[in-house]
Amino acid sequence: MWRSCGVVLALLFVGVIHSFGCWCGPPGPASEYVEGASVVFVGKAVFNDDDGSHKFTQKTLVRFEVEEAYKGLGQQLRDVWVDPGSFTSCYAMYRVGDRYLVFGYDQATSPRDTLSISVARGQPNTKPVPPGFDLKDPPKVYWAPECSGTRQVTAQADKDITYLRKYKERAREKTAVQPNKR
């Protein structure tokens, strides 16, 4: 009897964690994220207006300088804005100066590994408009919360980057104009 009570309590405890926090599946290789992502690139975080409160109840923007794009970005686009999961329990921390392999999503799309996410309600604290962010012609902002597949570029990322370069080349070959055979 005690054993079955322990199992029930354990399941309830796990259920509470799921409903009040971010619960991501284990991160996988780039091949598991690239199709669902709107944009994929390696870039350096050059701006982050996180207020340092360590709370996800803030509206945050991160600007990346694109070093190499693999999907969804034109060759001339050098800056990409990312929301790290503002107002969600899957809020990701991006440090200025660090390099990341970013899988960015349209705001309406949840990353594939997001099994559970809590959303905070309320009004954001007003922050100044970030430098380079034009309110008259606002840039597209992609969503890259904790479960997005985004990761810091380390030696282990070499395999993913090699895969993404091949992915980009295959995509380019598919869209190349074939000469007419007449």
Secondary structure by P-SEA (a helix, b strand, c coil): caaaaaaaaaaaaaaaaaacbbbbccccccccccccccbbbbbcccccccccccccccbbbbbbccccccccccccccbbbbccccccccbbbbbccccccccccccccccccccbbbbbbccccccccccccccccccbbbbbccccccccccccaaaaaaaaaaaaaaaaaaaccccccc
